Amino acid sequence: MRVNLSPLPGFKSSRPARQKAPASAAHKFAVGQAVRWALPPVSIALSTETYQVVRLLPKHANDPQYRVKADSEKYERVARESHLQAVLPVPPSEEWIGERNPPPPAQPDL
């Protein structure tokens, strides 16, 4: 026997509608951000590699997850937020500083 559990026409629930928090509110890293493994990795190659966040994934055991990819790899990896750290911007190289702050003009030989 089937029981019809649909509400009666015009019936309004006294409970507020459930609203999901946006996925990005729970995630520390954004899509496109550069990250690196924070925990001691299985191999040395993982620790030095820089990955880019490709997609935000749902939490696993209350830890947000990400899909990350390195330029040197053809595949993507799934990583928990607690296993990643943000890659800080690289300070400008000396060449770049040199272009931005050119040396004073050379003095003519007398």
C-alpha positions in Angstrom: 0.0 0.0 0.0 1.4 3.4 -1.0 0.9 6.4 1.3 0.8 9.8 -0.3 3.1 12.0 1.8 2.8 15.2 -0.4 1.5 18.2 1.5 -2.0 19.3 1.0 -2.6 22.1 -1.6 -2.0 25.5 0.1 -0.2 23.9 3.1 2.8 25.9 4.4 5.3 24.4 6.6 6.3 26.2 9.8 9.9 25.2 9.4 12.2 27.6 7.4 13.5 26.2 4.1 16.9 24.6 4.4 19.6 26.6 2.8 23.0 25.3 1.8 26.1 27.3 2.4 28.0 28.1 -0.8 30.8 25.6 -1.3 33.4 28.3 -1.5 32.5 29.5 2.0 33.9 26.3 3.5 37.0 26.2 1.3 40.2 28.0 2.2 41.7 27.9 -1.4 40.0 29.2 -4.6 39.9 27.7 -8.0 43.1 28.7 -9.9 45.1 29.2 -6.8 48.6 27.7 -6.5 49.1 25.2 -3.7 51.7 22.7 -2.4 51.5 19.6 -0.2 51.9 20.7 3.4 52.3 17.2 5.0 55.4 15.1 4.3 54.5 13.5 1.0 54.9 10.0 -0.1 57.6 11.1 -2.5 60.0 14.0 -2.7 58.6 15.0 -6.1 55.2 15.8 -4.6 56.7 18.2 -2.0 58.5 20.4 -4.6 55.7 20.4 -7.2 53.3 23.3 -7.4 49.7 22.4 -8.1 46.7 24.5 -9.2 43.3 24.1 -7.7 41.0 22.9 -10.5 37.7 22.2 -8.6 36.2 22.5 -5.2 34.9 19.2 -3.8 32.6 18.4 -0.9 34.0 17.8 2.6 35.4 14.4 3.7 35.4 13.9 7.4 34.7 17.6 7.9 37.8 18.5 5.8 37.2 20.3 2.5 38.6 18.6 -0.6 40.1 19.9 -3.8 40.9 18.6 -7.2 44.4 19.8 -8.0 46.7 19.4 -11.1 50.4 20.0 -11.7 51.5 21.2 -15.1 54.0 18.3 -15.3 51.2 15.7 -14.8 48.5 14.6 -17.2 46.1 13.7 -14.4 44.4 15.4 -11.5 44.7 14.5 -7.8 42.2 14.8 -4.9 43.7 16.5 -1.8 42.2 17.4 1.5 42.6 21.0 2.7 44.6 19.9 5.7 47.2 18.4 3.4 47.7 21.6 1.3 49.3 25.0 1.8 49.1 28.1 -0.3 52.1 29.0 -2.5 53.2 32.5 -1.8 54.0 34.8 -4.7 57.6 34.5 -5.8 59.5 37.7 -5.0 60.7 39.5 -8.2 64.0 38.4 -9.5 67.0 40.7 -9.7 66.6 41.0 -13.5 63.1 42.3 -13.0 64.2 44.8 -10.4 67.0 45.8 -12.7 64.5 46.6 -15.5 62.3 48.5 -13.1 65.2 50.4 -11.4 67.7 51.0 -14.2 71.3 51.8 -13.2 72.3 55.5 -13.5 73.7 56.6 -16.8 77.3 56.0 -17.4 79.6 59.0 -17.0 81.4 60.0 -20.1 85.2 59.4 -20.1 87.1 62.7 -19.7 
